Amino acid sequence: MKAIASITIDNEFVVHDIRVIDGNNGMFVAMPSKRTPDGEFRDIAHPISSGTREKIQSAVLAEYERAAVEEEEVLVEGA
């Protein structure tokens, strides 16, 4: 796991604990989930359509990359 994010949708609804994961096929976003009694993980909140999932993933990953570049610049300036 690389990061944990929160998003606000239309200034009306917030989703916390979205995880940024560096998987075998690259970075992806995992929605908040909980473990069920039988050991499976189930999303607590998730988009209904693949288009909305892609919008959320693109926005979260873009912000992750922006923050990573900003952090790197701060580290270089402080060195």
mmCIF file of the N, C-alpha and C atoms, coordinates in Angstrom:
data_MODEL
# 
_entry.id   MODEL 
# 
loop_
_atom_site.group_PDB 
_atom_site.id 
_atom_site.type_symbol 
_atom_site.label_atom_id 
_atom_site.label_alt_id 
_atom_site.label_comp_id 
_atom_site.label_asym_id 
_atom_site.label_entity_id 
_atom_site.label_seq_id 
_atom_site.pdbx_PDB_ins_code 
_atom_site.Cartn_x 
_atom_site.Cartn_y 
_atom_site.Cartn_z 
_atom_site.occupancy 
_atom_site.B_iso_or_equiv 
_atom_site.pdbx_formal_charge 
_atom_site.auth_seq_id 
_atom_site.auth_comp_id 
_atom_site.auth_asym_id 
_atom_site.auth_atom_id 
_atom_site.pdbx_PDB_model_num 
ATOM 1   N N  . MET A 1 1  ? 0.845   -1.171  0.000   1.00 0.00 ? 1  MET A N  1 
ATOM 2   C CA . MET A 1 1  ? 0.000   0.000   0.000   1.00 0.00 ? 1  MET A CA 1 
ATOM 3   C C  . MET A 1 1  ? 0.891   1.235   0.000   1.00 0.00 ? 1  MET A C  1 
ATOM 4   N N  . LYS A 1 2  ? 0.577   2.175   -0.858  1.00 0.00 ? 2  LYS A N  1 
ATOM 5   C CA . LYS A 1 2  ? 1.365   3.390   -1.000  1.00 0.00 ? 2  LYS A CA 1 
ATOM 6   C C  . LYS A 1 2  ? 0.768   4.566   -0.241  1.00 0.00 ? 2  LYS A C  1 
ATOM 7   N N  . ALA A 1 3  ? -0.569  4.628   -0.155  1.00 0.00 ? 3  ALA A N  1 
ATOM 8   C CA . ALA A 1 3  ? -1.212  5.783   0.473   1.00 0.00 ? 3  ALA A CA 1 
ATOM 9   C C  . ALA A 1 3  ? -2.659  5.442   0.813   1.00 0.00 ? 3  ALA A C  1 
ATOM 10  N N  . ILE A 1 4  ? -3.232  6.286   1.660   1.00 0.00 ? 4  ILE A N  1 
ATOM 11  C CA . ILE A 1 4  ? -4.657  6.227   1.972   1.00 0.00 ? 4  ILE A CA 1 
ATOM 12  C C  . ILE A 1 4  ? -5.233  7.590   1.638   1.00 0.00 ? 4  ILE A C  1 
ATOM 13  N N  . ALA A 1 5  ? -6.385  7.598   0.967   1.00 0.00 ? 5  ALA A N  1 
ATOM 14  C CA . ALA A 1 5  ? -6.981  8.852   0.510   1.00 0.00 ? 5  ALA A CA 1 
ATOM 15  C C  . ALA A 1 5  ? -8.435  8.954   0.949   1.00 0.00 ? 5  ALA A C  1 
ATOM 16  N N  . SER A 1 6  ? -8.920  10.178  0.939   1.00 0.00 ? 6  SER A N  1 
ATOM 17  C CA . SER A 1 6  ? -10.340 10.472  1.096   1.00 0.00 ? 6  SER A CA 1 
ATOM 18  C C  . SER A 1 6  ? -10.753 11.303  -0.101  1.00 0.00 ? 6  SER A C  1 
ATOM 19  N N  . ILE A 1 7  ? -11.976 11.101  -0.573  1.00 0.00 ? 7  ILE A N  1 
ATOM 20  C CA . ILE A 1 7  ? -12.487 11.922  -1.667  1.00 0.00 ? 7  ILE A CA 1 
ATOM 21  C C  . ILE A 1 7  ? -13.814 12.536  -1.256  1.00 0.00 ? 7  ILE A C  1 
ATOM 22  N N  . THR A 1 8  ? -14.102 13.694  -1.808  1.00 0.00 ? 8  THR A N  1 
ATOM 23  C CA . THR A 1 8  ? -15.397 14.342  -1.631  1.00 0.00 ? 8  THR A CA 1 
ATOM 24  C C  . THR A 1 8  ? -16.043 14.437  -2.999  1.00 0.00 ? 8  THR A C  1 
ATOM 25  N N  . ILE A 1 9  ? -17.270 13.979  -3.101  1.00 0.00 ? 9  ILE A N  1 
ATOM 26  C CA . ILE A 1 9  ? -17.995 13.956  -4.367  1.00 0.00 ? 9  ILE A CA 1 
ATOM 27  C C  . ILE A 1 9  ? -19.058 15.039  -4.344  1.00 0.00 ? 9  ILE A C  1 
ATOM 28  N N  . ASP A 1 10 ? -18.970 15.967  -5.299  1.00 0.00 ? 10 ASP A N  1 
ATOM 29  C CA . ASP A 1 10 ? -19.939 17.058  -5.464  1.00 0.00 ? 10 ASP A CA 1 
ATOM 30  C C  . ASP A 1 10 ? -20.160 17.867  -4.184  1.00 0.00 ? 10 ASP A C  1 
ATOM 31  N N  . ASN A 1 11 ? -19.133 17.986  -3.356  1.00 0.00 ? 11 ASN A N  1 
ATOM 32  C CA . ASN A 1 11 ? -19.241 18.705  -2.080  1.00 0.00 ? 11 ASN A CA 1 
ATOM 33  C C  . ASN A 1 11 ? -20.415 18.217  -1.234  1.00 0.00 ? 11 ASN A C  1 
ATOM 34  N N  . GLU A 1 12 ? -20.801 16.946  -1.410  1.00 0.00 ? 12 GLU A N  1 
ATOM 35  C CA . GLU A 1 12 ? -21.961 16.413  -0.695  1.00 0.00 ? 12 GLU A CA 1 
ATOM 36  C C  . GLU A 1 12 ? -21.720 15.060  -0.032  1.00 0.00 ? 12 GLU A C  1 
ATOM 37  N N  . PHE A 1 13 ? -20.715 14.308  -0.496  1.00 0.00 ? 13 PHE A N  1 
ATOM 38  C CA . PHE A 1 13 ? -20.527 12.951  0.004   1.00 0.00 ? 13 PHE A CA 1 
ATOM 39  C C  . PHE A 1 13 ? -19.035 12.667  0.076   1.00 0.00 ? 13 PHE A C  1 
ATOM 40  N N  . VAL A 1 14 ? -18.587 12.132  1.198   1.00 0.00 ? 14 VAL A N  1 
ATOM 41  C CA . VAL A 1 14 ? -17.156 11.842  1.359   1.00 0.00 ? 14 VAL A CA 1 
ATOM 42  C C  . VAL A 1 14 ? -16.950 10.337  1.545   1.00 0.00 ? 14 VAL A C  1 
ATOM 43  N N  . VAL A 1 15 ? -15.862 9.849   0.978   1.00 0.00 ? 15 VAL A N  1 
ATOM 44  C CA . VAL A 1 15 ? -15.465 8.449   1.149   1.00 0.00 ? 15 VAL A CA 1 
ATOM 45  C C  . VAL A 1 15 ? -14.040 8.458   1.692   1.00 0.00 ? 15 VAL A C  1 
ATOM 46  N N  . HIS A 1 16 ? -13.851 7.856   2.867   1.00 0.00 ? 16 HIS A N  1 
ATOM 47  C CA . HIS A 1 16 ? -12.541 7.770   3.510   1.00 0.00 ? 16 HIS A CA 1 
ATOM 48  C C  . HIS A 1 16 ? -11.929 6.390   3.274   1.00 0.00 ? 16 HIS A C  1 
ATOM 49  N N  . ASP A 1 17 ? -10.653 6.288   3.566   1.00 0.00 ? 17 ASP A N  1 
ATOM 50  C CA . ASP A 1 17 ? -9.922  5.010   3.567   1.00 0.00 ? 17 ASP A CA 1 
ATOM 51  C C  . ASP A 1 17 ? -9.841  4.334   2.200   1.00 0.00 ? 17 ASP A C  1 
ATOM 52  N N  . ILE A 1 18 ? -9.725  5.144   1.149   1.00 0.00 ? 18 ILE A N  1 
ATOM 53  C CA . ILE A 1 18 ? -9.440  4.609   -0.181  1.00 0.00 ? 18 ILE A CA 1 
ATOM 54  C C  . ILE A 1 18 ? -7.940  4.354   -0.227  1.00 0.00 ? 18 ILE A C  1 
ATOM 55  N N  . ARG A 1 19 ? -7.547  3.165   -0.630  1.00 0.00 ? 19 ARG A N  1 
ATOM 56  C CA . ARG A 1 19 ? -6.132  2.799   -0.618  1.00 0.00 ? 19 ARG A CA 1 
ATOM 57  C C  . ARG A 1 19 ? -5.528  2.875   -2.019  1.00 0.00 ? 19 ARG A C  1 
ATOM 58  N N  . VAL A 1 20 ? -4.318  3.407   -2.083  1.00 0.00 ? 20 VAL A N  1 
ATOM 59  C CA . VAL A 1 20 ? -3.537  3.402   -3.318  1.00 0.00 ? 20 VAL A CA 1 
ATOM 60  C C  . VAL A 1 20 ? -2.572  2.229   -3.207  1.00 0.00 ? 20 VAL A C  1 
ATOM 61  N N  . ILE A 1 21 ? -2.692  1.293   -4.146  1.00 0.00 ? 21 ILE A N  1 
ATOM 62  C CA . ILE A 1 21 ? -1.935  0.047   -4.107  1.00 0.00 ? 21 ILE A CA 1 
ATOM 63  C C  . ILE A 1 21 ? -1.015  -0.027  -5.325  1.00 0.00 ? 21 ILE A C  1 
ATOM 64  N N  . ASP A 1 22 ? 0.214   -0.486  -5.102  1.00 0.00 ? 22 ASP A N  1 
ATOM 65  C CA . ASP A 1 22 ? 1.139   -0.751  -6.204  1.00 0.00 ? 22 ASP A CA 1 
ATOM 66  C C  . ASP A 1 22 ? 1.089   -2.252  -6.469  1.00 0.00 ? 22 ASP A C  1 
ATOM 67  N N  . GLY A 1 23 ? 0.252   -2.647  -7.419  1.00 0.00 ? 23 GLY A N  1 
ATOM 68  C CA . GLY A 1 23 ? 0.046   -4.064  -7.708  1.00 0.00 ? 23 GLY A CA 1 
ATOM 69  C C  . GLY A 1 23 ? 0.962   -4.578  -8.805  1.00 0.00 ? 23 GLY A C  1 
ATOM 70  N N  . ASN A 1 24 ? 0.795   -5.828  -9.153  1.00 0.00 ? 24 ASN A N  1 
ATOM 71  C CA . ASN A 1 24 ? 1.605   -6.463  -10.198 1.00 0.00 ? 24 ASN A CA 1 
ATOM 72  C C  . ASN A 1 24 ? 1.434   -5.791  -11.554 1.00 0.00 ? 24 ASN A C  1 
ATOM 73  N N  . ASN A 1 25 ? 0.259   -5.219  -11.804 1.00 0.00 ? 25 ASN A N  1 
ATOM 74  C CA . ASN A 1 25 ? -0.020  -4.563  -13.083 1.00 0.00 ? 25 ASN A CA 1 
ATOM 75  C C  . ASN A 1 25 ? -0.036  -3.050  -12.955 1.00 0.00 ? 25 ASN A C  1 
ATOM 76  N N  . GLY A 1 26 ? 0.629   -2.517  -11.960 1.00 0.00 ? 26 GLY A N  1 
ATOM 77  C CA . GLY A 1 26 ? 0.698   -1.073  -11.778 1.00 0.00 ? 26 GLY A CA 1 
ATOM 78  C C  . GLY A 1 26 ? -0.172  -0.583  -10.637 1.00 0.00 ? 26 GLY A C  1 
ATOM 79  N N  . MET A 1 27 ? -0.232  0.725   -10.526 1.00 0.00 ? 27 MET A N  1 
ATOM 80  C CA . MET A 1 27 ? -0.971  1.354   -9.433  1.00 0.00 ? 27 MET A CA 1 
ATOM 81  C C  . MET A 1 27 ? -2.477  1.230   -9.666  1.00 0.00 ? 27 MET A C  1 
ATOM 82  N N  . PHE A 1 28 ? -3.204  1.033   -8.562  1.00 0.00 ? 28 PHE A N  1 
ATOM 83  C CA . PHE A 1 28 ? -4.661  1.036   -8.640  1.00 0.00 ? 28 PHE A CA 1 
ATOM 84  C C  . PHE A 1 28 ? -5.227  1.498   -7.314  1.00 0.00 ? 28 PHE A C  1 
ATOM 85  N N  . VAL A 1 29 ? -6.518  1.782   -7.329  1.00 0.00 ? 29 VAL A N  1 
ATOM 86  C CA . VAL A 1 29 ? -7.220  2.287   -6.158  1.00 0.00 ? 29 VAL A CA 1 
ATOM 87  C C  . VAL A 1 29 ? -8.139  1.187   -5.641  1.00 0.00 ? 29 VAL A C  1 
ATOM 88  N N  . ALA A 1 30 ? -8.088  0.930   -4.335  1.00 0.00 ? 30 ALA A N  1 
ATOM 89  C CA . ALA A 1 30 ? -8.972  -0.040  -3.693  1.00 0.00 ? 30 ALA A CA 1 
ATOM 90  C C  . ALA A 1 30 ? -9.933  0.719   -2.791  1.00 0.00 ? 30 ALA A C  1 
ATOM 91  N N  . MET A 1 31 ? -11.200 0.458   -2.967  1.00 0.00 ? 31 MET A N  1 
ATOM 92  C CA . MET A 1 31 ? -12.214 1.138   -2.172  1.00 0.00 ? 31 MET A CA 1 
ATOM 93  C C  . MET A 1 31 ? -12.189 0.602   -0.734  1.00 0.00 ? 31 MET A C  1 
ATOM 94  N N  . PRO A 1 32 ? -12.728 1.371   0.219   1.00 0.00 ? 32 PRO A N  1 
ATOM 95  C CA . PRO A 1 32 ? -12.728 0.914   1.616   1.00 0.00 ? 32 PRO A CA 1 
ATOM 96  C C  . PRO A 1 32 ? -13.506 -0.400  1.746   1.00 0.00 ? 32 PRO A C  1 
ATOM 97  N N  . SER A 1 33 ? -12.987 -1.287  2.573   1.00 0.00 ? 33 SER A N  1 
ATOM 98  C CA . SER A 1 33 ? -13.624 -2.595  2.720   1.00 0.00 ? 33 SER A CA 1 
ATOM 99  C C  . SER A 1 33 ? -13.510 -3.077  4.159   1.00 0.00 ? 33 SER A C  1 
ATOM 100 N N  . LYS A 1 34 ? -14.258 -4.124  4.450   1.00 0.00 ? 34 LYS A N  1 
ATOM 101 C CA . LYS A 1 34 ? -14.153 -4.769  5.761   1.00 0.00 ? 34 LYS A CA 1 
ATOM 102 C C  . LYS A 1 34 ? -14.158 -6.275  5.549   1.00 0.00 ? 34 LYS A C  1 
ATOM 103 N N  . ARG A 1 35 ? -13.607 -6.986  6.509   1.00 0.00 ? 35 ARG A N  1 
ATOM 104 C CA . ARG A 1 35 ? -13.545 -8.448  6.431   1.00 0.00 ? 35 ARG A CA 1 
ATOM 105 C C  . ARG A 1 35 ? -14.868 -9.018  6.942   1.00 0.00 ? 35 ARG A C  1 
ATOM 106 N N  . THR A 1 36 ? -15.440 -9.943  6.185   1.00 0.00 ? 36 THR A N  1 
ATOM 107 C CA . THR A 1 36 ? -16.670 -10.609 6.597   1.00 0.00 ? 36 THR A CA 1 
ATOM 108 C C  . THR A 1 36 ? -16.317 -11.763 7.542   1.00 0.00 ? 36 THR A C  1 
ATOM 109 N N  . PRO A 1 37 ? -17.304 -12.296 8.252   1.00 0.00 ? 37 PRO A N  1 
ATOM 110 C CA . PRO A 1 37 ? -17.017 -13.414 9.164   1.00 0.00 ? 37 PRO A CA 1 
ATOM 111 C C  . PRO A 1 37 ? -16.366 -14.619 8.485   1.00 0.00 ? 37 PRO A C  1 
ATOM 112 N N  . ASP A 1 38 ? -16.611 -14.811 7.184   1.00 0.00 ? 38 ASP A N  1 
ATOM 113 C CA . ASP A 1 38 ? -15.989 -15.950 6.495   1.00 0.00 ? 38 ASP A CA 1 
ATOM 114 C C  . ASP A 1 38 ? -14.616 -15.617 5.914   1.00 0.00 ? 38 ASP A C  1 
ATOM 115 N N  . GLY A 1 39 ? -14.079 -14.434 6.242   1.00 0.00 ? 39 GLY A N  1 
ATOM 116 C CA . GLY A 1 39 ? -12.718 -14.081 5.856   1.00 0.00 ? 39 GLY A CA 1 
ATOM 117 C C  . GLY A 1 39 ? -12.573 -13.316 4.559   1.00 0.00 ? 39 GLY A C  1 
ATOM 118 N N  . GLU A 1 40 ? -13.652 -13.132 3.819   1.00 0.00 ? 40 GLU A N  1 
ATOM 119 C CA . GLU A 1 40 ? -13.591 -12.367 2.577   1.00 0.00 ? 40 GLU A CA 1 
ATOM 120 C C  . GLU A 1 40 ? -13.624 -10.873 2.884   1.00 0.00 ? 40 GLU A C  1 
ATOM 121 N N  . PHE A 1 41 ? -13.100 -10.080 1.959   1.00 0.00 ? 41 PHE A N  1 
ATOM 122 C CA . PHE A 1 41 ? -13.195 -8.635  2.083   1.00 0.00 ? 41 PHE A CA 1 
ATOM 123 C C  . PHE A 1 41 ? -14.321 -8.146  1.195   1.00 0.00 ? 41 PHE A C  1 
ATOM 124 N N  . ARG A 1 42 ? -15.121 -7.228  1.722   1.00 0.00 ? 42 ARG A N  1 
ATOM 125 C CA . ARG A 1 42 ? -16.264 -6.691  0.986   1.00 0.00 ? 42 ARG A CA 1 
ATOM 126 C C  . ARG A 1 42 ? -16.190 -5.173  1.027   1.00 0.00 ? 42 ARG A C  1 
ATOM 127 N N  . ASP A 1 43 ? -16.351 -4.538  -0.157  1.00 0.00 ? 43 ASP A N  1 
ATOM 128 C CA . ASP A 1 43 ? -16.328 -3.081  -0.215  1.00 0.00 ? 43 ASP A CA 1 
ATOM 129 C C  . ASP A 1 43 ? -17.445 -2.497  0.634   1.00 0.00 ? 43 ASP A C  1 
ATOM 130 N N  . ILE A 1 44 ? -17.117 -1.442  1.369   1.00 0.00 ? 44 ILE A N  1 
ATOM 131 C CA . ILE A 1 44 ? -18.109 -0.713  2.152   1.00 0.00 ? 44 ILE A CA 1 
ATOM 132 C C  . ILE A 1 44 ? -18.830 0.286   1.257   1.00 0.00 ? 44 ILE A C  1 
ATOM 133 N N  . ALA A 1 45 ? -18.071 0.952   0.408   1.00 0.00 ? 45 ALA A N  1 
ATOM 134 C CA . ALA A 1 45 ? -18.619 1.907   -0.558  1.00 0.00 ? 45 ALA A CA 1 
ATOM 135 C C  . ALA A 1 45 ? -17.865 1.696   -1.860  1.00 0.00 ? 45 ALA A C  1 
ATOM 136 N N  . HIS A 1 46 ? -18.585 1.753   -2.960  1.00 0.00 ? 46 HIS A N  1 
ATOM 137 C CA . HIS A 1 46 ? -17.926 1.568   -4.254  1.00 0.00 ? 46 HIS A CA 1 
ATOM 138 C C  . HIS A 1 46 ? -18.791 2.151   -5.360  1.00 0.00 ? 46 HIS A C  1 
ATOM 139 N N  . PRO A 1 47 ? -18.156 2.522   -6.485  1.00 0.00 ? 47 PRO A N  1 
ATOM 140 C CA . PRO A 1 47 ? -18.920 3.034   -7.613  1.00 0.00 ? 47 PRO A CA 1 
ATOM 141 C C  . PRO A 1 47 ? -19.746 1.912   -8.255  1.00 0.00 ? 47 PRO A C  1 
ATOM 142 N N  . ILE A 1 48 ? -20.872 2.296   -8.815  1.00 0.00 ? 48 ILE A N  1 
ATOM 143 C CA . ILE A 1 48 ? -21.741 1.326   -9.475  1.00 0.00 ? 48 ILE A CA 1 
ATOM 144 C C  . ILE A 1 48 ? -21.250 1.031   -10.896 1.00 0.00 ? 48 ILE A C  1 
ATOM 145 N N  . SER A 1 49 ? -20.768 2.062   -11.584 1.00 0.00 ? 49 SER A N  1 
ATOM 146 C CA . SER A 1 49 ? -20.370 1.880   -12.984 1.00 0.00 ? 49 SER A CA 1 
ATOM 147 C C  . SER A 1 49 ? -18.849 1.892   -13.129 1.00 0.00 ? 49 SER A C  1 
ATOM 148 N N  . SER A 1 50 ? -18.373 1.231   -14.178 1.00 0.00 ? 50 SER A N  1 
ATOM 149 C CA . SER A 1 50 ? -16.936 1.205   -14.433 1.00 0.00 ? 50 SER A CA 1 
ATOM 150 C C  . SER A 1 50 ? -16.428 2.593   -14.812 1.00 0.00 ? 50 SER A C  1 
ATOM 151 N N  . GLY A 1 51 ? -17.277 3.404   -15.445 1.00 0.00 ? 51 GLY A N  1 
ATOM 152 C CA . GLY A 1 51 ? -16.882 4.768   -15.794 1.00 0.00 ? 51 GLY A CA 1 
ATOM 153 C C  . GLY A 1 51 ? -16.604 5.608   -14.561 1.00 0.00 ? 51 GLY A C  1 
ATOM 154 N N  . THR A 1 52 ? -17.461 5.483   -13.568 1.00 0.00 ? 52 THR A N  1 
ATOM 155 C CA . THR A 1 52 ? -17.261 6.225   -12.320 1.00 0.00 ? 52 THR A CA 1 
ATOM 156 C C  . THR A 1 52 ? -16.041 5.697   -11.583 1.00 0.00 ? 52 THR A C  1 
ATOM 157 N N  . ARG A 1 53 ? -15.837 4.398   -11.592 1.00 0.00 ? 53 ARG A N  1 
ATOM 158 C CA . ARG A 1 53 ? -14.646 3.820   -10.953 1.00 0.00 ? 53 ARG A CA 1 
ATOM 159 C C  . ARG A 1 53 ? -13.388 4.388   -11.605 1.00 0.00 ? 53 ARG A C  1 
ATOM 160 N N  . GLU A 1 54 ? -13.383 4.485   -12.926 1.00 0.00 ? 54 GLU A N  1 
ATOM 161 C CA . GLU A 1 54 ? -12.222 5.019   -13.643 1.00 0.00 ? 54 GLU A CA 1 
ATOM 162 C C  . GLU A 1 54 ? -11.996 6.489   -13.300 1.00 0.00 ? 54 GLU A C  1 
ATOM 163 N N  . LYS A 1 55 ? -13.070 7.275   -13.191 1.00 0.00 ? 55 LYS A N  1 
ATOM 164 C CA . LYS A 1 55 ? -12.934 8.691   -12.810 1.00 0.00 ? 55 LYS A CA 1 
ATOM 165 C C  . LYS A 1 55 ? -12.300 8.819   -11.431 1.00 0.00 ? 55 LYS A C  1 
ATOM 166 N N  . ILE A 1 56 ? -12.783 8.015   -10.484 1.00 0.00 ? 56 ILE A N  1 
ATOM 167 C CA . ILE A 1 56 ? -12.240 8.059   -9.123  1.00 0.00 ? 56 ILE A CA 1 
ATOM 168 C C  . ILE A 1 56 ? -10.779 7.623   -9.132  1.00 0.00 ? 56 ILE A C  1 
ATOM 169 N N  . GLN A 1 57 ? -10.488 6.523   -9.805  1.00 0.00 ? 57 GLN A N  1 
ATOM 170 C CA . GLN A 1 57 ? -9.113  6.028   -9.841  1.00 0.00 ? 57 GLN A CA 1 
ATOM 171 C C  . GLN A 1 57 ? -8.183  7.051   -10.482 1.00 0.00 ? 57 GLN A C  1 
ATOM 172 N N  . SER A 1 58 ? -8.598  7.640   -11.594 1.00 0.00 ? 58 SER A N  1 
ATOM 173 C CA . SER A 1 58 ? -7.761  8.636   -12.274 1.00 0.00 ? 58 SER A CA 1 
ATOM 174 C C  . SER A 1 58 ? -7.492  9.838   -11.382 1.00 0.00 ? 58 SER A C  1 
ATOM 175 N N  . ALA A 1 59 ? -8.530  10.324  -10.709 1.00 0.00 ? 59 ALA A N  1 
ATOM 176 C CA . ALA A 1 59 ? -8.377  11.501  -9.845  1.00 0.00 ? 59 ALA A CA 1 
ATOM 177 C C  . ALA A 1 59 ? -7.474  11.200  -8.651  1.00 0.00 ? 59 ALA A C  1 
ATOM 178 N N  . VAL A 1 60 ? -7.682  10.058  -8.009  1.00 0.00 ? 60 VAL A N  1 
ATOM 179 C CA . VAL A 1 60 ? -6.880  9.701   -6.834  1.00 0.00 ? 60 VAL A CA 1 
ATOM 180 C C  . VAL A 1 60 ? -5.419  9.474   -7.228  1.00 0.00 ? 60 VAL A C  1 
ATOM 181 N N  . LEU A 1 61 ? -5.185  8.753   -8.319  1.00 0.00 ? 61 LEU A N  1 
ATOM 182 C CA . LEU A 1 61 ? -3.805  8.490   -8.734  1.00 0.00 ? 61 LEU A CA 1 
ATOM 183 C C  . LEU A 1 61 ? -3.104  9.758   -9.205  1.00 0.00 ? 61 LEU A C  1 
ATOM 184 N N  . ALA A 1 62 ? -3.831  10.658  -9.863  1.00 0.00 ? 62 ALA A N  1 
ATOM 185 C CA . ALA A 1 62 ? -3.231  11.929  -10.286 1.00 0.00 ? 62 ALA A CA 1 
ATOM 186 C C  . ALA A 1 62 ? -2.812  12.748  -9.073  1.00 0.00 ? 62 ALA A C  1 
ATOM 187 N N  . GLU A 1 63 ? -3.651  12.789  -8.050  1.00 0.00 ? 63 GLU A N  1 
ATOM 188 C CA . GLU A 1 63 ? -3.309  13.532  -6.837  1.00 0.00 ? 63 GLU A CA 1 
ATOM 189 C C  . GLU A 1 63 ? -2.159  12.855  -6.100  1.00 0.00 ? 63 GLU A C  1 
ATOM 190 N N  . TYR A 1 64 ? -2.130  11.532  -6.090  1.00 0.00 ? 64 TYR A N  1 
ATOM 191 C CA . TYR A 1 64 ? -1.019  10.803  -5.475  1.00 0.00 ? 64 TYR A CA 1 
ATOM 192 C C  . TYR A 1 64 ? 0.294   11.172  -6.166  1.00 0.00 ? 64 TYR A C  1 
ATOM 193 N N  . GLU A 1 65 ? 0.301   11.161  -7.486  1.00 0.00 ? 65 GLU A N  1 
ATOM 194 C CA . GLU A 1 65 ? 1.510   11.506  -8.243  1.00 0.00 ? 65 GLU A CA 1 
ATOM 195 C C  . GLU A 1 65 ? 1.921   12.956  -7.987  1.00 0.00 ? 65 GLU A C  1 
ATOM 196 N N  . ARG A 1 66 ? 0.945   13.871  -7.944  1.00 0.00 ? 66 ARG A N  1 
ATOM 197 C CA . ARG A 1 66 ? 1.245   15.277  -7.685  1.00 0.00 ? 66 ARG A CA 1 
ATOM 198 C C  . ARG A 1 66 ? 1.889   15.431  -6.310  1.00 0.00 ? 66 ARG A C  1 
ATOM 199 N N  . ALA A 1 67 ? 1.324   14.759  -5.309  1.00 0.00 ? 67 ALA A N  1 
ATOM 200 C CA . ALA A 1 67 ? 1.860   14.847  -3.950  1.00 0.00 ? 67 ALA A CA 1 
ATOM 201 C C  . ALA A 1 67 ? 3.250   14.215  -3.866  1.00 0.00 ? 67 ALA A C  1 
ATOM 202 N N  . ALA A 1 68 ? 3.475   13.125  -4.596  1.00 0.00 ? 68 ALA A N  1 
ATOM 203 C CA . ALA A 1 68 ? 4.786   12.471  -4.585  1.00 0.00 ? 68 ALA A CA 1 
ATOM 204 C C  . ALA A 1 68 ? 5.850   13.382  -5.180  1.00 0.00 ? 68 ALA A C  1 
ATOM 205 N N  . VAL A 1 69 ? 5.528   14.073  -6.275  1.00 0.00 ? 69 VAL A N  1 
ATOM 206 C CA . VAL A 1 69 ? 6.471   15.011  -6.893  1.00 0.00 ? 69 VAL A CA 1 
ATOM 207 C C  . VAL A 1 69 ? 6.752   16.163  -5.942  1.00 0.00 ? 69 VAL A C  1 
ATOM 208 N N  . GLU A 1 70 ? 5.696   16.683  -5.316  1.00 0.00 ? 70 GLU A N  1 
ATOM 209 C CA . GLU A 1 70 ? 5.859   17.792  -4.372  1.00 0.00 ? 70 GLU A CA 1 
ATOM 210 C C  . GLU A 1 70 ? 6.744   17.375  -3.199  1.00 0.00 ? 70 GLU A C  1 
ATOM 211 N N  . GLU A 1 71 ? 6.528   16.185  -2.672  1.00 0.00 ? 71 GLU A N  1 
ATOM 212 C CA . GLU A 1 71 ? 7.335   15.693  -1.549  1.00 0.00 ? 71 GLU A CA 1 
ATOM 213 C C  . GLU A 1 71 ? 8.796   15.527  -1.964  1.00 0.00 ? 71 GLU A C  1 
ATOM 214 N N  . GLU A 1 72 ? 9.020   15.016  -3.157  1.00 0.00 ? 72 GLU A N  1 
ATOM 215 C CA . GLU A 1 72 ? 10.387  14.845  -3.659  1.00 0.00 ? 72 GLU A CA 1 
ATOM 216 C C  . GLU A 1 72 ? 11.081  16.197  -3.787  1.00 0.00 ? 72 GLU A C  1 
ATOM 217 N N  . GLU A 1 73 ? 10.363  17.214  -4.273  1.00 0.00 ? 73 GLU A N  1 
ATOM 218 C CA . GLU A 1 73 ? 10.942  18.553  -4.408  1.00 0.00 ? 73 GLU A CA 1 
ATOM 219 C C  . GLU A 1 73 ? 11.327  19.120  -3.047  1.00 0.00 ? 73 GLU A C  1 
ATOM 220 N N  . VAL A 1 74 ? 10.496  18.899  -2.046  1.00 0.00 ? 74 VAL A N  1 
ATOM 221 C CA . VAL A 1 74 ? 10.789  19.376  -0.693  1.00 0.00 ? 74 VAL A CA 1 
ATOM 222 C C  . VAL A 1 74 ? 12.033  18.673  -0.155  1.00 0.00 ? 74 VAL A C  1 
ATOM 223 N N  . LEU A 1 75 ? 12.137  17.370  -0.384  1.00 0.00 ? 75 LEU A N  1 
ATOM 224 C CA . LEU A 1 75 ? 13.303  16.625  0.095   1.00 0.00 ? 75 LEU A CA 1 
ATOM 225 C C  . LEU A 1 75 ? 14.581  17.095  -0.584  1.00 0.00 ? 75 LEU A C  1 
ATOM 226 N N  . VAL A 1 76 ? 14.518  17.371  -1.877  1.00 0.00 ? 76 VAL A N  1 
ATOM 227 C CA . VAL A 1 76 ? 15.696  17.834  -2.612  1.00 0.00 ? 76 VAL A CA 1 
ATOM 228 C C  . VAL A 1 76 ? 16.109  19.220  -2.126  1.00 0.00 ? 76 VAL A C  1 
ATOM 229 N N  . GLU A 1 77 ? 15.134  20.099  -1.908  1.00 0.00 ? 77 GLU A N  1 
ATOM 230 C CA . GLU A 1 77 ? 15.438  21.452  -1.430  1.00 0.00 ? 77 GLU A CA 1 
ATOM 231 C C  . GLU A 1 77 ? 16.044  21.422  -0.032  1.00 0.00 ? 77 GLU A C  1 
ATOM 232 N N  . GLY A 1 78 ? 15.611  20.468  0.794   1.00 0.00 ? 78 GLY A N  1 
ATOM 233 C CA . GLY A 1 78 ? 16.104  20.387  2.163   1.00 0.00 ? 78 GLY A CA 1 
ATOM 234 C C  . GLY A 1 78 ? 17.460  19.719  2.289   1.00 0.00 ? 78 GLY A C  1 
ATOM 235 N N  . ALA A 1 79 ? 17.922  19.105  1.229   1.00 0.00 ? 79 ALA A N  1 
ATOM 236 C CA . ALA A 1 79 ? 19.198  18.368  1.298   1.00 0.00 ? 79 ALA A CA 1 
ATOM 237 C C  . ALA A 1 79 ? 20.393  19.280  1.170   1.00 0.00 ? 79 ALA A C  1 
# 
